[in-house]
Amino acid sequence: MKFYYVYILSNKTRSVLYIGMTNDLERKIFEHKTRHGSTFCTKYKVTDLLYYEGYPSVVDAISREKQLKNWHRDWKWNLIKSNNKHLNDLSKNWFTREEYENIKEYKHMSKLDEYYTES
């Protein structure tokens, strides 16, 4: 059975919140952590997973994402703290050092590829 996830990310200082939806939570969080996620997350260094919910229906997940995006900031923080009192990064140990190093090599190669195709 396929699941869809609504998630909330923050930066290290916990001053910014980002709400997203995906059908592959681990892949999406890895993209955010390696600066391949949204432009907003890259700009504000939003990489820490603070909260997520799973849904069997994409319609339900999209509906919940829209609902959370319309909530007041305090309501979002209360939701996060109800499940993650210390505001820990829930994905802290999801990826190995080698996985991060591999993505750095990829970023370097993709920039070289862009450089050579533009000439």
N, C-alpha and C positions, 0 to 999 in steps of 0.2 A: 504494500500500500504506500502510495506517495504522500508525503507530508509537505506542507507549506509553513513557513516560519515568519513571524513578525518579530523583529528584534530592535533593541535600543542600544546604541553605542554612545560612548562619550570619549573625551580626550583625557589626558593624564590628570589635569587639574579639575576635572569634572565641571567645567564651565559651559560646555556645549553638549547638546543632545541631538542625536540623529536617529530617526525611525525608518526602518526599511522592511522589505518583504522579499523572500526568496524561496526557492524550492530545494536549495542545497545550502544549508546554513554553514557548514564547515568551509566549503569553497568560497562563499561570499565573505565570510570573516577573514579568510586568508587574503582575499583580494583587498579588503580594507587595510589590513595590517601591512601589506606590501605596496600600498599606495596605488593599487589598480582598481579601487572602488570608485565611488562618486567623486566628482570634482570638489564638492563641499567637504567631504571627509578628508580628502587630501589637503585641501587648503587649511583646515582647522585641526589637522592631525588627530582625527577621530578614529580610534582603533580599538578601544576596549569594549568588549561585550558585557553589558550590565544586566540585560534582561532578554528573555525570548519566550515565545509561546508557539506551540505547534498546532496546525489545523489540517484535517483531512481534505478540506475543500478550499480551492483557490479563491472562490467567491467569499468565503468566510474570512480568509486571511486578508484579502484586500479590504474588506469591510472593517476589520479590526484595525488595520494600518491607518485607514482614513480616520477612524474614530480617535485613535491615540494622537494622531497629528493635530486634531482639533482640540485636544485637552489643554488645560492650563498647565504651565510648567510645574507648579506645585503638585498637581495630580499625578503627573508623570513620575516625579521624584518619589512620591508616596507609593506608587505601584512598584517601582524598582526596589525601594527599601523594604517593601513587604516580603520580598523574596531574596534580597541580597543586601542585608543590613549594613555591611561594611563596604559596599560599593566595589567589590573585587571584580577584576576582569575574569569572567567565567570561562574565557577561552585561553587563559594564560598558558596552559600546558598542552594545548591541542596540537602544536606543531613543533617539529624538531629544529635545531639549529641548521642542519643540512638543508631542510626545506627552505628556510629563509636565504641561505647562501645561494641556493640554486636560482631563486627568483632574482637575486642581484645580478647574477650572470645573465639571465634572460633580459633584464632591463638594459644592461650594457649592450648586448647583441642587437636588441631591437633598435636602439639608437643608432648603432652602426649601420644596420640595414636601411633605416630611414635616410641616413646621410648619403649612402651610396646610391640609393634609388632617386634621390633628388638631383643628382649631378647631371 
